[in-house]
Amino acid sequence: MNALKLLSRTKLYWGLIAIFLIGVLGSPISSKGNNIFLSYGNLLDVLRQVSTTGLIATGMTAVIITGGIDLSVGSLMAICSVVCAMLLTVPGVTPAVVLGVPTVAVVALCLGFVVTRFIFLNLAKSRAGADAVRDVRLDGVRGLVTPGIVGVILCCLALWFLLPQIEPKFGVLGVLLVAPCVGLLFGALNGFIIVAGRLQPFIVTLAMMVTALGIARLTAGQNNAVLPVYTGSNATADFEMLRSLVFGVIPMPGLFFLGAILIYGAVLRFTPFGRYVYAIGGNEEAARLSGIAAGRVKIVTYAVSGLLAGIAAVLYVAQYRQGKPDAGAGLELDAIAAVVIGGTSLMGGRGSLTGTFCGVLIFGLLSNILQLHNINSNLQLVLKGMIIIGTVLVQERNAGDLLAYLRLPGGQAAHKETTATKRPSQETPSLNLGGNKK
């Protein structure tokens, strides 16, 4: 029984190993007799190709764990790619400058204010003790004046750094600052509307998807379906480093992806914010009653999702040497599929970035295997869809229910076993968040 439980808990990793073995055993052989799938160049290409989807999926994971969804990430990546490409290639005051520079100023102001206030509030709570945590209030100086001053200073520093780059074109650090901030602002706006308006995330992010797509097209201009970026010609040669190999070992996009997985994974696993994310997804009402600011946590998760979409946009421009208004078309669906394949429940409250990482790799390896065998692209979509459905059935342990419904052999036994063992995600979660104990 223990072996079966261990196998059930590690089935995602066995799935990843199985896909890898299928790729190895079924790989074409080069003229020199080498296994093409196992070649270092091919595996690097897989990591490079999944990095953009992986960054989007990383932000999407926390959003889905809270019980939400973000359909706008593809369009946010598109608008950020247009902003990035235009800042790199067009000097002077452009629509990208008008959109991007004020956005950075607003983000710097708000970030300085919120972080400073957060630090003062936590210092006050630590001094007050556990019994008086909820009664802590900040005075005017620490709660408003000082955070405001810090925000203004950060805003001025950001403008001091960006304004001199407008006329001669932006550099690498400039676009790495502006594009993610644009994504962060749109993502935070998603979260704010969802929380303040008490609307369904599906509706809000769907509306944002359409809106951001329109803004991307307006920013690019009617005559610019594609904004080409040629490093060393119409853009700075330093931008080439974002598509290079770090120490000749790992592609730069892969490094960004792995860094995001590790940092955000540590935040979700080891910090109170991570516990709040899971608590909200498990039972939002219970989380609110326990003193969690559920609205603020949701806004942060959507803001981080937009931030990672902006970073993915910069890497997209570096990799494909272009920015365009439809750069992220359909990417939100790939990200959601990777997250779900990784074991994150669409009902919220369950999932991990380790699973998302495996889901992204499974998706990438599957695409690579199909491409190596020259499978028709339309057939690839059909096979991917079937594999996604099968994987989710296994992850949710509903395969037995399906077999029982179809009255196929083995279905009744599996259905009884699934019914007898109630999943933890279906039970009312018990919140142990380090709060007051009676």
N, C-alpha and C positions, 0 to 999 in steps of 0.2 A: 504493500500500500504506500509506504514511504517513497519507493522508487517511482510509483505512478504519480504521486504528488509532485515529486521533483521534476519528472518529465513534463507534467502539465505546466509547471511554473516556468520551465525553460524552453517551452515549445517554440517561442519566437526565435531563439538562438539556433535551435535545430532547423527551423525553416530557413534561416540565413545560411547555415552550413549546407543544407540540401541544395539551395539555389546555386551556391558556389561550386559544389561538386558536379551539379548538372552542367554548369558552364565549363568546368575543367574537362569532364569526360566527353562532352559533345562539341568541344571547340574545334574549329578548322585548324589545319596544320599549314604552316608557312612553307615556302619553297625550300627553306633550310631545315625543315623538320621540327621547327619549334611550335609549341602550343601558343596560339595567338591570344587566347583568353588570359593565359597566365603571364603574358609578356608585361614587363614593367610599364611600358608606354600605354598599354591598354588599360591597366588598372589605374594609372594616373588619370587617364581620360575619364574613367568612370567617376573618380572622386571629383574631378573638375566639373563634370556635367551635373552631378547631384548637388553641388554646393549651393547653387542658387535656390533650388527647391528645398534643400535642407535648411537654409536660413529662414525661409518663409515658414517651413514646418515647425521650426524651433519656437517661433513666436506663436504659431497657431496652437501648439500643444497646451500652453498655459490658458489660452482663451477657451479651448474646448474643455479643459479640466474644470473651469468655472461654470460650465454648462452653456457657454456661448458658442458663437461661430463668427468667423470673419471672412466674408466673401469679397471684400474690397482689396485684399492684399495684391492681387494681380494688377489692378488698375493703379494702386499706389506705387507699385514698382514701375509701372509705365510712366507715370508723371515724373517720378524721380529720375528715371533714365533720360527723359527729355531735358529736364533741368540740368542734369550732369553733363550731357553732350553739348548743350547750348553754352553752358558756362565755360567749357573747355575750348570751344571752337569759335565762338562769336564774341568779339571785344565790345566794350561799351555797355550802355544800359539796354538790356534786352528783357523780354517777358520773364525769362528765367531769373534774372537779377531782381526784378520787381517782385517776383513771388518768393524767391529763396532768401535774400538778405533780410527783409523784415521778419520772415519766419524764424531765422536764426536768432534775431534780436528778441523776439517774443519768447522763444524756447529758453534762451539764456536767462532772461528776466524771471520767468516762472520757475525754472529749475533752481536758480540761486535762492529765490524766496522759499520754495517748498523744502529744499534740502536743509537750509539754515533753520527754518522753523521746526523741522523734524528733529534735528539735533538738539535744539533747546528743549523741545518737549520731552524727549527721551531722557535727557539729563535731569529734568525736573521730576520725571516719574521715578527715576532711580533713587533720587534723594527722598522722595515722599514715602517710598515703601509700598509693598504689595497691597496693603489695606486701603490706601488712599489714591491708587492709580487713576481711577475714573474721575476723581474730583480735582485733578491737576489742571490748572489754568495758567496761561502765560500772561504777563503784564504787557503793556503797550510797547515797551522798548524791545523786549525779546520776542514778542509775538508778531510785531508789525514793522517797527522802525528798522531794527537791525537786519531782518530778512530782506526788507525792501532795499536797503543800501547794498547788501551783497548782490542782490539781483541786478541792480543798476550797474554795479561795477562789472559783473560778468557780461552784461549786455554791451557796455562800452568797449570791453576787451574784444568781444566778438566782432563788433563793427570796426574797431581799429585794425583787426587782422584781415577782414574781408574787403573793406572799401578800397584799399590800394590795388586790389586784384581785378577790379571791374574793368578798367581800361585796357590793360595788357592781356587779358584772359586769365582765368582761374588756374591754379595749380592743383596738384593731387590732394594736398591737405585741405584746400578750400572746398573741393567738391565732396570730400569725405566728411566735411562738416555740414555743408548745406543740404545735400540730398537726404541723409538720414534725418536731419531736423525737419525737413518737409514731410517725410513719412511719419515721423513721430507726432507732428501737429495734427495731421489728418487722422491718425490712429487715436490720439487722445480725444479728438472731436467725436469720433465714433463712440468711444466709451462714455463721454459726457452726455451725448444724446440718448444713449441706451439707458443710462442711470437716471438722468434728470427727467426724461420723458417717459420712463417706464415702458419702453417699447421693446419688441422682440429683436434680438440681435440680427436675426435673419433679414428682417425688413430694413433695418437701419444700414447694415453693411451692404445690402443689395443696392439701396439708394446711393450710398457712397461710391460703390463700384461704378455706377453710371455717371455720377457727378465727376469723379476723378478722371474718368476716361474723357469726358468733355473738356475738362480743364487741361488735360494733357494735349489734346488736339488744338485747343486755342493757344496754348503756350508754344507749341511747335509751329503753328501757322498752317494755313490751308495748303500751301505749296510744299510743305516739308513733311512728307510721309515718313522719311528716314533722315536722321541727322548723322552723317558719317563722321567718324573720329579717326583721324590718321595721326598716330603719335609721331612726333618729329616733323610733321608737316603743318596741319592746321590745329594741332594740339601739342601740349608739352610732351617731350620725349620721356619724362619721368613717369608718365601714366602707364607706360609699358610694364612697370614693375608689378602692377596689380594682376598681370596674367603670367608672370614668370614663375620659375621654380625657386623656392626658398632653399638655399644651400644645395641646389640641384637635386633635391629629394622630394619635396612636397609642393604642389601648386599653391599659389597664394590664395585663390578662392577656397581651396580645401582647408587652409589654415584658419581663415575667417570662420568657416563652418564649424570646425572642431573647437575653436575658441568659444564660439557662441554656445555650443552644446555644453561644454564644460562649465562655463561661467553661469549660464542660466540654470543648468542642472544643479549646480551647487546651491544657487539661491533658492530653488524650489525644494531642495532636500534638507538644507541645514538652517534656514532662516525662518523667523515667524511669518514673513510674507508668504513663503511657500506653504506653510501650514494653513494660512488663511485661504489661499487659492484652493486647496483640497477641501477645506471645510465648506467653503461657499458652493463648490460643485456638489458636495455630498448632501447638504441641506442648508440652503441659503437663509431660511428663516431662523433656524437654530443658530447659525453663525451670527446673525444680527443680534439675537437675544443674548449671545455670549459676549457681546461688546465689540465685535469685529466691524470695522468700517467697510462693509461689503462694496459700497459704491466706489470708494477710492481704489480699492484693490482691483476692481473690474476696469476702471479707467486706466490704471497702470498697465494691466495686461494688454489692453488694446493699443496703448501707446507704444509698448515694447514691440508688439507685432508690427506696427507701422515703421518703427525704427529699423528693425531687421529687414523689412521690405526695402527701405531706402538704401541700406548697405548692399543688399542683393542687387539693387539697380546699378550701383556704381561698378560692381564686379561684372554685371551683365554687359555694361558699356565697354569695359576693358577687354572682356573676352570676345565679344562679337563686333567690336569697333563701331558701334552705332547705338543711337538712342532713338526710340520710336514710340508713338502713342499706344501701340498695341503690343508692346514688348512682353507684358505679363499675361497675355490672353490665355485663359484656362489654367494658369499656374496655381490659382487657389484650389482647384479641384485636385491637382496632383499633390499639393501639400496636405489637404484633408485626407486623401487616400493614404499617404505615407504615415500620417499620424494614427489613423484608424488601424492600419496594418500593424503598427507598433504597439497596439493593445490599449490605446486611450479610448475610453468609452465616450460616445457622443452624448450620453446622458449626463456626463460630468462626474467629478469626484474620484476618478480612477485613471491612471496613466503615468507615464514617466518619459523623460527625454532620452533615457537609454533605449527604451522601446522605439521612440521616434527615430533615433539614429539607426537602429536596425531596420526599421521600416523604409527609411530613405535608401539605405544600401540595397535592400531587397528590390525596391523599385528600380534603382539604377542598374543593378546586375541583370535583372530581367530584361530591361530595355537593351542592354548591351548584348546579351545572348541572342535576342531576336534579330538585332542588327547584324551580328556576325554571321547569321545564317540567312541573311537577305530575305527575311520574312516581309511580306507586303505590309506597308505602314498601316493600312486600314485593318488588316488582320491582326496587327500588333495591338491596336486599340481594343479589338474584341477579346483577345486573349488576356490583356491586362484587366479588363472589366470582369471577366470570369474569375481570374485569380484573386482579385480584390474581394469579390463576393464570397468565394470559398474561404479566404483567409479570415474574414470578419466572422463568418459562421463558426469557424474553429475557435477564434479568440473569444467570442461571446458564449461558446459552448451551446449553440443552438442547432448544431448539425443533427443531433438526435431528434429534436423536435421536428425538423424538416423531414427526416426519414420516416418518423412515426406518422406524420401527416400524409405522406405519400404511401404509407403502408409497405415500406421496403424492409428487407431482412436487417435485423440489428437495430431497427429504429425504436422499438418498444423498450428494449433494455436500456438503451442510451437515454431515452426520454425519462424513464423512471429514475435513473441515476442523477440526471440533471435536476429533476424536480425535487428529489430528496435532499440534494445539497444546494441550499440557497446561497447565492453569491453574496459576498459582503457588500457589494455596491447596491444590492436591492434592499439591504437592511438600513434602519435609521442609524446614521453614524453617531457615535459617541464622541463628543468634542472634549479633548484634553489639551487645551492650548495654553496651559500655564496661567490660567486666570485665577480668580478668587475661589477658594474652596470653603464650603460651609462646614 
